[in-house]
Amino acid sequence: MGHDILALTTNNEWECQKACQDNDNCKFWTLAKSIKKCHLKNGKSIDKTNNPNLISGPKKCPGKVVFAE
């Protein structure tokens, strides 16, 4: 919760993470799946939730592919 720097519409978690990677101030992202609203965040960490409508992640996942320009 909180630490939002930008909210935008994306179709899925991949687009949301890409938007975070494209924003220098973003450290984490949260996608509200039902309304396709992506929240870019600049907090030091993200909290866990049991809400099945929300998915969150870091700017870059360790050991995972980073989106190329």
N, C-alpha and C positions, 0 to 999 in steps of 0.2 A: 504494500500500500504506500502511496505517496511517491515522492521523488520523480514525478513525471516531468519530462522536458518537452515532450511532443506526443500528440495522439493523432493517428491517421488510420485510414481504412486499408486493410490488406486482406487477401483471400485466405491466407493460411500462415502457419508458424514460420515457414521458410521465408516468405516475403517479409514478415515482421522482423526476423533475425537479420535479413539483408538490409532492411531500413536502419536497424541499429548499427550494423557494420559501416554503413554509409554516413553515420552521424558521429563526429569526433567526440561529442559530449556523452554519448550513450555508453552505458556499461551493461545494462540488462534490459530485457523487454518482457512485456506481458501481453498476450492476445486474449481478448474476450471473444471466444469462437462464435457464439450465437449472433453477435452483432458485427463481427469482423473488424473490431476496433483494436488497433495495436498501440500500446503505450510504451514509449521509449523512456528509459529511466537512467538516472545518474547516481543512484544510491550506492553504498558500499557493498550491499548484499541484497538478496531477495528472500522473502519469507516463504515458507511452505504453506499450501492450502489444500483442502480436500474438495474444493469447488471444481467439479468436472468441466465447467464452462471455461475455466482459465488454464492457460499454459504459459509458462515463463521459461526463460533461459538466459544464458550469458551472451555477451557480444560474439564470442567465439567459443565453440565447444572444443575442449582439449582433445587432440587426436582426430578431429573431424575435418572435413573439407571446408575451406573458407571460400565464399563466393568470389569469383573473379570479376573484374570490371569488363 
